[in-house]
Amino acid sequence: MTILPLTPPLTQTKELAESLRTNGYVVASAETVAELAHIPLSGLEDLSQYWEGLPRDPYLKDGGRYRFRRHASYEMKGDALSLVPHRAHWQSLNYNALHGGIERWFEPMQSQLIGNPVWQSLLLGLGQLLNGLKPVNTWFIEAHQFRIDTTDGIGRPTPEGAHRDGVDFVAVFLLDRVGIKGGETRIFDAQGSAGLRFTLTQPWSVLLMNDEKMIHESTPIQPSGDYGYRDTLVLTYRSSGFQDSPNRSQQ
């Protein structure tokens, strides 16, 4: 018996802000993402090539070999986006009980991706939507390229389990699913038991969440054949500066 993935509830562009304000999350199609960012859908699809050859994540504490990633950080002021010098990704143990409390220096994103106008428009378009919900002077943005594969027989998109990220907003884009089953997205109200589960399948569709209201996770993936993988992009927007190690902030 074939188990079909649960279809996510989609929100149209004009309803994104109000739905996000009311519900704490929205799911949008790739076409809506392109409209929001004022870019052609084909441009978004061309960005997917930069997920090939990602370096392995050396920090997995469960001993796994299934996660590959790159990382970059930006500041957005008004309509101006600027790349900041490469920095460590850090989270407190309050938000990541498995990998929190350590500086994780991931390899930087490729210069070809960073310099791509479509990429920059994507970050700006999302930031401009969020400005309508929470006017800020500066958005501190972290971008993470992920590939989770089935090298170990199973791959864990969120080995830390259901969590918040300690930011204002989180966007999780699904780029590709190849030869896998699983990878279901689950989101929960942080103040209650209400939840929703679905599977993102369309390349460049997105789940956008208010991180203060929602807890999220993705279920493990398994190969449907000999090998499979799942590619995602995670963007986080924070208004109160980057999360930094207390030791670094005291330097």
Phi, psi and omega per residue, in radians:
M1 nan 2.276 3.104
T2 -1.545 2.216 3.101
I3 -1.685 2.032 -3.115
L4 -1.391 2.465 3.099
P5 -1.133 2.552 3.106
L6 -1.254 2.265 -3.097
T7 -1.373 2.269 -3.138
P8 -1.306 2.653 3.040
P9 -1.341 2.152 -3.057
L10 -1.713 2.532 3.127
T11 -2.032 2.377 3.134
Q12 -1.364 2.818 -3.035
T13 -0.954 -0.832 -3.051
K14 -1.194 -0.265 -3.109
E15 -1.815 -0.017 -3.024
L16 -1.052 -0.881 -3.039
A17 -1.085 -0.835 -3.091
E18 -1.179 -0.697 3.121
S19 -1.156 -0.687 3.111
L20 -1.151 -0.686 3.121
R21 -1.152 -0.729 -3.050
T22 -1.377 -0.805 -2.995
N23 -1.718 -0.339 -3.100
G24 1.539 -0.031 3.118
Y25 -2.802 2.781 2.934
V26 -2.536 2.695 2.977
V27 -2.095 2.297 -3.075
A28 -2.267 2.567 3.106
S29 -1.279 2.923 3.072
A30 -1.080 -0.639 3.122
E31 -1.107 -0.676 3.109
T32 -1.210 -0.683 3.079
V33 -1.036 -0.800 3.139
A34 -1.101 -0.707 3.118
E35 -1.136 -0.756 3.137
L36 -1.062 -0.683 -3.082
A37 -1.581 -0.034 3.130
H38 1.018 0.810 -3.124
I39 -2.381 2.734 3.086
P40 -1.272 2.545 3.104
L41 -1.025 -0.624 3.129
S42 -1.096 -0.544 3.091
G43 -1.161 -0.728 3.071
L44 -1.058 -0.822 -3.106
E45 -1.058 -0.585 3.118
D46 -1.156 -0.456 3.135
L47 -1.182 -0.378 -3.058
S48 -1.087 -0.374 -3.136
Q49 -1.076 -0.421 -3.077
Y50 -1.379 0.014 3.048
W51 -1.569 -0.050 3.063
E52 -1.416 2.415 3.058
G53 1.295 0.421 3.072
L54 -1.111 2.481 3.101
P55 -1.277 2.648 -3.110
R56 -1.195 2.473 3.064
D57 -1.257 2.020 -3.074
P58 -1.529 0.062 -2.977
Y59 -1.862 0.061 -3.074
L60 -1.125 2.098 -3.077
K61 -1.453 -0.169 3.074
D62 -1.537 0.096 3.113
G63 1.385 0.111 -3.085
G64 -1.296 2.792 3.113
R65 -2.104 0.310 -2.910
Y66 -1.636 -0.088 -3.050
R67 -2.035 2.354 3.112
F68 -2.219 2.507 -3.083
R69 -2.856 2.776 2.932
R70 -2.315 2.908 -2.975
H71 -2.590 2.535 3.030
A72 -2.614 2.743 -3.125
S73 -2.275 2.527 -3.078
Y74 -2.398 2.796 2.882
E75 -2.092 2.379 3.116
M76 -2.122 2.069 3.098
K77 -2.117 1.980 -3.053
G78 1.081 -2.104 3.107
D79 -1.803 0.250 -3.104
A80 -1.836 2.207 3.129
L81 -1.995 2.245 3.136
S82 -2.317 2.332 3.054
L83 -1.289 2.317 3.100
V84 -1.692 2.769 3.106
P85 -0.935 2.511 -3.049
H86 -0.968 2.375 -3.016
R87 -2.446 2.875 3.109
A88 -1.303 2.632 2.950
H89 -1.600 2.218 -3.093
W90 -2.387 2.410 3.022
Q91 -2.353 2.607 3.084
S92 -1.352 2.829 3.094
L93 -1.117 -0.380 3.108
N94 -1.101 -0.542 -3.099
Y95 -1.815 -0.410 3.137
N96 -2.474 1.604 -3.062
A97 -1.171 -0.388 -3.096
L98 -1.532 -0.819 -3.043
H99 -2.063 0.188 3.127
G100 -1.332 2.829 3.054
G101 1.453 0.056 3.119
I102 -2.260 2.590 3.037
E103 -1.415 2.146 3.132
R104 -1.936 1.935 -3.121
W105 -1.659 1.618 3.094
F106 -1.464 2.763 3.114
E107 -1.110 2.485 -3.128
P108 -1.232 2.774 3.063
M109 -1.147 2.688 -3.109
Q110 -1.138 2.506 -3.125
S111 -1.082 -0.566 -3.141
Q112 -1.141 -0.622 3.094
L113 -1.279 -0.807 -3.110
I114 -1.034 -0.643 -3.111
G115 -1.506 0.015 -3.079
N116 -1.363 2.167 -3.124
P117 -1.039 -0.580 3.114
V118 -1.133 -0.749 3.094
W119 -1.028 -0.821 -3.126
Q120 -1.129 -0.689 3.116
S121 -1.141 -0.586 3.104
L122 -1.095 -0.847 -3.137
L123 -1.124 -0.702 3.140
L124 -1.211 -0.736 -3.124
G125 -1.080 -0.723 3.108
L126 -1.176 -0.735 3.116
G127 -1.094 -0.642 3.124
Q128 -1.188 -0.626 3.029
L129 -1.076 -0.769 -3.101
L130 -1.214 -0.499 3.072
N131 -1.041 -0.548 3.118
G132 -1.253 -0.337 3.128
L133 -1.684 -0.609 -3.102
K134 -2.570 1.572 3.139
P135 -1.064 2.175 -3.135
V136 -2.343 2.823 3.065
N137 -1.314 -0.766 -3.084
T138 -2.470 2.293 2.920
W139 -1.636 2.264 3.052
F140 -1.751 1.948 -2.948
I141 -1.922 2.334 2.953
E142 -2.053 2.397 -3.122
A143 -2.097 2.309 -3.097
H144 -2.252 2.118 2.968
Q145 -1.584 2.279 3.142
F146 -2.212 2.460 2.785
R147 -2.242 2.175 3.018
I148 -1.895 2.193 -3.123
D149 -2.141 -3.106 -3.057
T150 -1.897 0.528 3.102
T151 -0.919 -0.701 -3.116
D152 -1.584 0.171 -3.085
G153 1.590 -0.448 3.096
I154 -2.571 2.486 3.101
G155 -2.141 2.461 -3.051
R156 -2.025 1.832 3.096
P157 -1.082 -0.601 3.140
T158 -2.289 1.360 -3.114
P159 -1.106 -0.335 3.112
E160 -1.376 -0.126 -3.131
G161 1.493 -2.923 3.129
A162 -1.114 2.316 -2.972
H163 -2.754 2.910 2.839
R164 -1.890 2.874 -3.082
D165 -1.853 -0.105 3.133
G166 1.353 0.502 -3.141
V167 -2.205 -2.994 3.070
D168 -1.524 -0.852 -3.094
F169 -2.406 2.575 3.117
V170 -2.251 2.306 3.038
A171 -2.050 2.206 3.106
V172 -2.039 1.942 3.132
F173 -1.716 2.318 2.988
L174 -1.572 2.122 3.133
L175 -1.730 -0.679 -3.103
D176 -2.866 2.602 2.990
R177 -2.278 2.080 -3.084
V178 -2.248 2.034 3.022
G179 1.084 0.682 -3.098
I180 -2.341 2.845 2.875
K181 -2.242 2.730 -3.052
G182 1.655 -2.690 -3.106
G183 1.215 0.641 3.106
E184 -1.390 2.423 3.106
T185 -1.582 2.367 3.100
R186 -2.297 2.285 3.113
I187 -2.253 2.562 -3.066
F188 -2.397 2.560 3.007
D189 -1.184 2.170 -3.078
A190 -1.118 -0.393 -3.091
Q191 -1.824 0.118 -3.102
G192 -2.748 -2.860 -3.075
S193 -1.843 -0.070 -3.105
A194 -1.111 2.403 -3.120
G195 -2.575 2.980 -3.132
L196 -2.551 2.467 3.106
R197 -2.323 2.448 -3.138
F198 -2.870 2.993 3.124
T199 -2.147 2.065 3.017
L200 -1.279 2.235 -3.137
T201 -2.209 -0.450 -3.091
Q202 -1.385 2.201 3.081
P203 -0.969 2.238 3.110
W204 1.317 0.262 2.872
S205 -1.316 2.802 -2.980
V206 -2.487 2.532 2.890
L207 -1.862 2.124 3.133
L208 -2.035 2.231 -3.026
M209 -2.265 2.591 2.858
N210 -1.408 1.944 -3.005
D211 -1.214 -0.363 3.106
E212 -1.340 -0.380 -3.083
K213 -1.781 -0.458 -2.950
M214 -2.121 2.535 2.974
I215 -1.905 2.489 -3.079
H216 -2.457 2.791 3.034
E217 -2.805 2.847 3.000
S218 -2.175 2.388 -3.088
T219 -1.319 2.763 -3.138
P220 -1.028 2.738 3.047
I221 -1.914 2.633 3.042
Q222 -2.298 2.669 -3.138
P223 -1.277 2.452 3.009
S224 -1.524 -0.209 3.055
G225 -2.389 -2.251 -3.134
D226 -1.405 -0.557 -3.025
Y227 -2.772 2.583 3.073
G228 -2.727 2.956 3.118
Y229 -2.729 2.859 3.128
R230 -2.356 2.162 -3.134
D231 -1.831 2.346 3.098
T232 -2.443 2.803 2.976
L233 -2.139 2.263 3.070
V234 -2.038 2.187 3.054
L235 -2.042 2.282 3.067
T236 -2.075 2.464 -3.133
Y237 -2.120 2.166 -3.090
R238 -2.285 2.385 -3.051
S239 -1.648 -0.254 -3.019
S240 -1.924 0.593 3.125
G241 1.602 2.915 3.079
F242 -1.232 2.619 2.975
Q243 -1.259 2.258 -3.088
D244 -2.366 2.608 3.039
S245 -0.997 2.387 3.076
P246 -0.974 -0.584 3.117
N247 -1.129 -0.678 -3.133
R248 -1.229 -0.688 -3.105
S249 -1.187 -0.333 3.134
Q250 -1.565 -0.139 -3.107
Q251 -1.342 nan nan
